[in-house]
Amino acid sequence: MSDSTPPPQPPPQPQPSTTTPSSSPSHPHRYHHVLPPPFNTTNEQQTPLDLIAQGAESLLFRTVFLTPTQPAALKIRPRKTWRHPTLDRRLTRARILAEARVLVKLSGEGIASSSGPGKVGGGGKAGGAGGGKGGGGGKVKDPKPHDGKLRSAVPRVLGLDWEAGWLVTEWIRGPMVKSAIFDFTGTGRQGAGVAEGERERVERGVRELLGRIGSVVGRLHAAGVVHGDLTTSNLMLRRGRGSAGGGGEEKGDVVARTEGGEGQSHSSDGGGLEGEVVLIDFGLALQSTADEDRAVDLYVLERAFGSTHPREEHLFPEVITAYQRTMNELGGSVKGAKLGAGDVVVRRLEDVRMRGRKKSMIG
């Protein structure tokens, strides 16, 4: 037999990429892993994807949805390769649907945000948040609009796909409450605080904001939902045009963190504390009317506020006062007692505080 050399093989052809550009000086927040359709395009002008926050359970992007002028927040739950595929799919499906159902329920219940004194806005019945298997994310029917002075205090669901593990909600224009308080009080990482003569004005502004927060949380609980992760990073102040249909960048646009990760603001507009309070990130939310769950929700917010804003910690009772008043108005009275629903939750909060202090002492 004569020796023969195999013919040279042609070089492999490059396959079309399904990833967005990796992090670089020009794209510092671009995500470099494979994204689910329809967000896995390589045409950045067609579907921009800016990574805003990365947490233990999910990733948050700024993108557009349905039209190039409709900014949206895209939340993706990546597959966990260390988890059994069947279990991973079931957990992802359950969590995506649970969050979407809570958001649609709250929009339909008319949970009105607080930009000042006012009644709870009336809401219409929301359509179902259905997504199809294998990539058919459904668009959710919008609820009836609230009173002109009040908008929904939660982001509207625009679409979802539980198989691919993504949820799209409207983009909230405005800063996190955390950033707004830091800017207003001058107590950020490099802030030196405000002058003594300005302290009274600053406290008055923070008190008013905390009252609005307490009112929104009261409306949330009266609708039968507890948030599960109430912090000033998961509260925003909606400003400007604020609707999901408005396009373009606006000064002060931010999105708060996902589960387990801190958000990054695009800018801070220094616009004070005005704006409508909006609740975001319902990944840990629970549909419950138990006084214990409501009290724990308040306790989490109280502890988070004290650790994030220690100089303003003494103002937190404004939240409790507004919450108690709102819950008493909307939640009715407890059967067999001359107490309102808010009074009962605040009493239970005292028990939760005592348990928390005891746990802190014992370690």
N, C-alpha and C positions, 0 to 999 in steps of 0.2 A: 504493500500500500504506500502510496506517496503522501507525504505530508502536505496538508492543505490548511491554509489559514482562513478563518471565517471572514466573510465580508464585513467591512466596517458598518457599524450600526449608526443610523442618523441620530443626531443629538435630540434629546427629548424636547418637545414643544412646551413652552410655558403655558400653564393653565390660567384661565382668567381668575383673578383674585376676587374673593367675596368678603374682603376685609376693608376697613377704613384705614387711612394712613396712620402709622404709629406715631407716638409722641415725638415731636420735633420742635425746634424753636419757633417755627411758623404755626404749628398746630400743637400747643402744649397740652391740650386736653382731649386729643383724639384717641379713640379707643381702637386697639390693634387686634382684637379677637374677632372671631366670626360672629356676625349678628344675624338674627332670624329675618326672613323676608317679612314685609317688603322693605326692610331697613338695611339690607346688605348690599346696596348699590355702591359702585365705585365712583359714580358721578356726584361729586360733592356739591355742584351747583344745583343738581336736581333734589337731593335729599341730604341737607347738612345735618351732621351728627356731632354735637359738642358734648363731651363727657363733663357733667357738672359735679357728680359725686359718685363715689364707689364705696359700698358698704359690704358687710359680711353676707347679706342675703340678696342684694340687688344692686343694679347700676342705674343711674339717672342721667338722661341725656336731654339736651334741648334740640328739638328738631321741628319739622313742619309735618302737617298731617292733612290729607285730602286735597289741600290747595297749597301752592307755594307761599301764600301770604298768611297762612294760619299757623302761628307758632304753637308748639305743643310740648308737653313734658312726657318723655318716654321712659317708662320704668321697665327694666328687663330683669328677670330672674334667671341667671345663667344655670345651665345644667351642672349638677354636682357629680363629677366623675367618680368620686369615692363612694357614692351612694348607689344602691341597687337601682337600675334604670326604671323598673316598674314603680318602686316606691318614690323615686324622684319625680316621675311624671304625676303621680297622684298628689304628692305634696304641693308641687308647683300649681297644678290645676286648682286644688282646694284654696290655696292662698290668693291666687289671682282672682278667683271668683268671689271669695269672701271680701276682699278689699273693694272690688267693683260693686258688689251688692250693697255694701255700706254706703259708698259714695252716691249711688243711685237712690237709695232709700232717703238719705239726707237731703238730696236735691228735691226729691218728690215731697218730702215733709215740709219743705220751706224753711230750712235752717238759715235764717237771715243773718248776715254779718252785721257788725256794729261799727258804724262810723260816728255814732252819736246817739242820743236818746231816740227811741222809736219802737214801734210794735213789731212783732214777729211777722215777717212777710208771708203771705199765703202762697203755697206752692201747689203745682198741679201734679197729677199722677205721672210718674216717669215710666218710660218704656223699658223693656227688659234689656240687659246687657249681654246679649247672646253672641258667642263666637263660634265659628265653625271648626270642625276638626281639620287639622292639616293646613292651617294658615288662613282660614276665613274669619278674620276679626270683624265683628259686627259693630255698626254705628249705633249709638244709643240715642233714642228719641229724647229731645230736649224737654224738660219740664216747662210748665207754664211760667212766664216771667214773674218775678216778685214785684213788689211795689217799687216804683221808679227810684226811690231813695235807698233801696236795699238790694244787695246782690246776694247770691248764694254764698254761704260761708265755707263752702268746700269746692274743690275743683270739679268741673263737669267731666264726666267720662265721655271720651270721643270714640274709643274703640278698644278692643282687646282680642287676644288669641291665647287661650289657656294652654294649647298644645305647644306653641312656640314660647310661651312664658313672657308675654309682654302686655302692658297696659298703658294706654295713652290718655292723658287728661289735658285739660286746657292749661295754658301757660299763665301763671299769675304774675302780673307786672307789679313790682314793688319789692321792698327789702324785707328780710326776716325781722321779726320783732327784736331778736337779739341784737342785730346790727343797728337797728334804729335806736334802741335804747343806748347802746354804746356811743353812737354819734351824738345823740341829743344830750347825754350827760357827760360826755368826755371821759368815760371810764373804760375805754378800750385798752388794748394791750399797751399802747403807747400814750394813752390819754392821761392827763394830769388832773382830771376833774374840772369842775366849774368854779368860778369865783364865788366868794361867800355871798355877795349881793345877788347873784343869779340863782342861788340854791332854791329859794322859794318858788321861783318860776319853773325851774326844772322839776321839782317835786310835784308841783301842781299838774304839769303835763304828764308825768309818769302815773300819777294817781288816776287821771282821766283815762289813760290807756289801759291800766289794769282793771278799771271798772268795765270797760268794753270787753276785755278778755273774759272776765268773770261772767258777763252776760252771755257771750257766745258759748262758753262751756256749759252754762246752765241750759241753754237751748239744745245743745248737743245731747246732754243727759236726759232732758225731757222727751227727746225723740227716741229714747231707748238705746242709745249707743254710748259706749265708753271708748275713749281714744286709745289708751294703753301706753302712750309715749308722749305725754304732754310736756313740751319744753318750749322755750322761746325760739328755738331753731325750727320747730314745727308749727310756728305761728307766723303769718305774714301780714303785711299791710298792703292791701291792693290799692294801687294808685293809677292815675291816668285813664287810658281807654280800657284797660282791664279785661275786655271781652276776648273770647277765644278767636273771634274773627278778625281782630285788628292785626295788622302785620307790621314788620319792621322792628328795629331795636329801639328801646327807650331807656333813658338814663335811669339807673337804679334797678334794672332787672336782676333778680336773683332767684335761685331755687334752693330750698333748704335740703338738709341731708336725707339720705336714704337710711334704711335700717343698718345701724352699725358704722356709719361713716359721716364725716362732717362735710357740709356743703361748702361751696365756694361761690362768692358773689362776683358778678361781673363788675359791679361798681356800687358805690354808695352815693345816693343823691343828696344826702344831707337835708332831706325835706321834713325834718321834725318827726312828730309822731302821728300825723294825720294819715288817714286811710282806713279802709274797711278791714277789719280783722278776719283773716281766712285761716282755717285749719287745713293742714296738709299731712301727708304720709300716714295713711290709715292701714299700714301693713300689720299692725298689732291690735287693730280695733276689734271690739267685741260687741255684739248686740246683747245688751243686758240692762235690766232695770233694778238690779240688786243694789241696795244702799252700800254694801261693802265695796262692790266694784267701783261705784261712783266716788266713794270716799278715798279709795286707793288712787284713783285717777287724779283727784285734787292733791293728794299727798305727793305724788310723783312730780306734779307741777310745782308745788311749794318747795320741795327739796332742790329741784333743778333751778328754779329761780334764785334761791338763796346762794347756790354755789356759783352760778353764772353772773349774778348781779348782786354781790354782797353789800354794796353801798345802798342799794334800794330795797334790801330785804325787809326793812321795817314797814314798807309800803304795801306788802303783799296782802294784808287784811282787806284791802280794797277789792281784790279778786273774790274773796270769800263773801264779802257783803253783797256785791253785785250778783254773784252766783246764787246766794240764798234768796235774794229778792226775786230773781228770774224763775228759779225753780218753784218757789211758793206760788207764783202767778200761773205758771204753765203746768206744774206737776200736781196741783190740787193739794188736798189735805190727806193725812193718813187716816185710814178707817179706825175708829175707836179712839182717836187721840185729837187733841186740839193743836196739832202741829202740822205745818206745811211740809211738803216733800223736801224742800231745801233745808228746813230746820232739822229734819231727821238725818240727812246726809252730813250736815255740819257736826251734829252730835257724834255720828259714827266716825267722822274724821278725827275727833279727839281720841277715840280708842285706837285708831290706826297710828296716830302720833305716839301714843304711849308705847305701843308695841315696837315702833321704830326706834324710840329712845332706848328701850330695854335691850333690843338687839345690838344697838351701837355700843352699849356699855359692856355687854357680855362678849361681843366679838364673834 
